[in-house]
Amino acid sequence: MDDADYCSDPKQVQIFAGVPEALRRLKSKGYKLIIITNQSGIGRELITMEQYRAVEAKVLHELGPDLIDATYFCPDVPDQHSNCRKPAPGMILQASREHQIDLSGSFFVGDKEIDAECGRNAGVRTIRVQTGFQADTTDTVADWVVPDLVAAAKIIVDLANE
């Protein structure tokens, strides 16, 4: 979705064009789709848990039914020791355990460098999309850089078909 600083209102949710279709394509190929997100606004007391859950529900509704297998969020603030806050791999590892995910066949897609670092820290292939505030990907550790999630999904599907 379009990045809204400390998104607390479901009316702020704007899913990028083509994302539901791209996710459905991945789902049809057998991929589990899991959202992993830092939500330091909760830890900073800028948004409540209820506001986060309302935004999460809106995202899931906008994407469509039975598309997302799970969501994980970390409310920890930066510069605090955390096993879950990206770039720490805690949420990926938890999802892997709880959903029987083979990390060697997995991809982590994100729009920030900490997403690429998080995926690397968990041992998964990483794709950096240029749709967020951090569009400069000059020194990224990501395996691929693409304009958006639609292009990321194409890479994943193409690799699966090889």
C-alpha positions as CSV (number, residue, x, y, z in Angstrom):
1,M,0.0,0.0,0.0
2,D,1.0,3.6,-0.3
3,D,3.1,4.4,2.7
4,A,1.2,6.7,5.1
5,D,3.3,7.8,8.1
6,Y,1.9,6.0,11.2
7,C,-1.3,5.1,9.3
8,S,-4.1,5.1,11.9
9,D,-7.2,5.6,9.7
10,P,-8.5,3.0,7.3
11,K,-9.4,5.8,5.0
12,Q,-5.7,6.3,4.4
13,V,-5.3,2.8,2.9
14,Q,-4.5,3.0,-0.8
15,I,-3.5,-0.3,-2.4
16,F,-1.3,0.2,-5.5
17,A,-2.8,-0.7,-8.8
18,G,-2.2,-4.3,-9.9
19,V,-1.3,-5.6,-6.4
20,P,-4.4,-7.8,-5.7
21,E,-4.0,-9.5,-9.1
22,A,-0.2,-10.0,-8.6
23,L,-0.8,-11.5,-5.2
24,R,-3.5,-13.8,-6.6
25,R,-1.1,-14.9,-9.3
26,L,1.5,-15.9,-6.6
27,K,-1.2,-17.6,-4.5
28,S,-2.3,-19.6,-7.6
29,K,1.3,-20.9,-7.8
30,G,1.2,-22.2,-4.2
31,Y,2.9,-19.4,-2.4
32,K,1.9,-18.4,1.1
33,L,1.4,-14.7,1.4
34,I,2.4,-13.1,4.7
35,I,2.5,-9.5,5.7
36,I,5.4,-8.6,8.0
37,T,5.5,-5.0,9.2
38,N,7.2,-2.7,11.7
39,Q,4.6,-0.7,13.6
40,S,6.6,1.6,15.9
41,G,3.7,4.0,16.0
42,I,2.1,1.6,18.5
43,G,5.3,1.6,20.7
44,R,5.5,5.4,20.4
45,E,1.9,5.7,21.4
46,L,1.1,7.5,18.2
47,I,-1.5,5.0,17.2
48,T,-3.5,2.4,19.3
49,M,-3.7,-1.3,18.7
50,E,-7.3,-0.8,17.7
51,Q,-6.3,1.7,15.1
52,Y,-3.6,-0.6,13.7
53,R,-6.1,-3.5,13.6
54,A,-8.7,-1.3,11.7
55,V,-6.0,-0.4,9.1
56,E,-4.9,-4.0,8.8
57,A,-8.5,-5.1,8.3
58,K,-9.0,-2.5,5.6
59,V,-5.8,-3.7,3.8
60,L,-7.0,-7.3,3.9
61,H,-10.4,-6.3,2.7
62,E,-9.0,-4.2,-0.2
63,L,-6.7,-7.1,-1.3
64,G,-9.6,-9.5,-1.4
65,P,-10.8,-12.6,0.5
66,D,-8.5,-15.5,1.4
67,L,-5.4,-13.9,-0.1
68,I,-3.2,-13.2,2.8
69,D,-2.3,-16.2,5.0
70,A,-1.1,-14.2,8.0
71,T,0.1,-10.8,9.2
72,Y,2.9,-10.2,11.7
73,F,3.7,-6.8,13.2
74,C,6.3,-5.5,15.6
75,P,5.4,-2.5,17.8
76,D,8.9,-2.0,19.1
77,V,10.5,1.4,18.6
78,P,13.9,1.9,16.8
79,D,17.1,1.8,18.9
80,Q,15.4,-0.6,21.4
81,H,16.7,-4.2,21.5
82,S,14.2,-6.2,19.5
83,N,14.1,-9.7,18.0
84,C,11.1,-8.8,15.9
85,R,11.7,-5.3,14.6
86,K,13.1,-5.4,11.0
87,P,15.9,-5.8,10.1
88,A,15.9,-8.5,12.8
89,P,14.5,-11.7,11.2
90,G,12.2,-12.7,14.1
91,M,8.9,-12.2,12.4
92,I,10.0,-14.2,9.3
93,L,11.3,-17.0,11.5
94,Q,8.1,-17.1,13.5
95,A,6.0,-17.2,10.3
96,S,8.2,-19.9,9.0
97,R,7.6,-22.0,12.1
98,E,3.9,-21.3,12.3
99,H,3.1,-21.8,8.6
100,Q,5.7,-24.6,7.7
101,I,7.5,-22.3,5.2
102,D,10.7,-23.4,3.5
103,L,12.8,-20.3,3.7
104,S,15.2,-21.5,0.9
105,G,12.3,-21.3,-1.5
106,S,10.9,-18.0,-0.1
107,F,11.1,-14.4,-1.1
108,F,10.8,-11.2,1.0
109,V,9.5,-8.2,-0.8
110,G,9.7,-4.7,0.7
111,D,10.2,-1.0,-0.1
112,K,12.9,-0.2,2.5
113,E,16.4,-1.3,2.9
114,I,15.6,-2.8,6.3
115,D,13.3,-5.1,4.5
116,A,16.1,-6.4,2.2
117,E,18.3,-6.7,5.3
118,C,15.6,-8.5,7.2
119,G,15.2,-11.0,4.4
120,R,18.9,-11.5,4.2
121,N,19.1,-12.1,7.9
122,A,16.5,-14.8,7.6
123,G,18.2,-16.4,4.6
124,V,15.6,-15.7,2.0
125,R,15.9,-14.1,-1.4
126,T,15.0,-10.4,-1.4
127,I,13.3,-8.1,-3.8
128,R,13.3,-4.3,-3.2
129,V,10.4,-2.4,-4.7
130,Q,10.8,1.3,-5.4
131,T,7.3,2.4,-4.3
132,G,8.1,3.8,-0.9
133,F,9.8,6.8,0.6
134,Q,13.2,5.1,0.1
135,A,13.2,4.9,-3.7
136,D,17.0,5.2,-4.0
137,T,18.3,1.6,-4.2
138,T,21.9,2.4,-5.2
139,D,23.6,0.4,-2.4
140,T,20.9,-2.1,-1.6
141,V,21.6,-5.7,-0.4
142,A,18.5,-6.9,-2.2
143,D,18.9,-9.6,-4.8
144,W,16.6,-7.7,-7.2
145,V,15.3,-4.2,-7.5
146,V,12.1,-3.6,-9.4
147,P,9.6,-0.7,-9.7
148,D,6.7,-2.3,-7.9
149,L,5.1,-5.5,-6.5
150,V,3.7,-6.5,-9.9
151,A,7.3,-6.7,-11.3
152,A,8.4,-8.5,-8.1
153,A,5.6,-11.1,-8.6
154,K,6.7,-11.6,-12.2
155,I,10.3,-12.4,-11.0
156,I,9.0,-14.9,-8.5
157,V,6.7,-16.7,-10.9
158,D,9.3,-16.7,-13.7
159,L,11.8,-18.3,-11.3
160,A,9.3,-20.9,-10.2
161,N,8.7,-21.8,-13.9
162,E,12.4,-22.4,-14.6
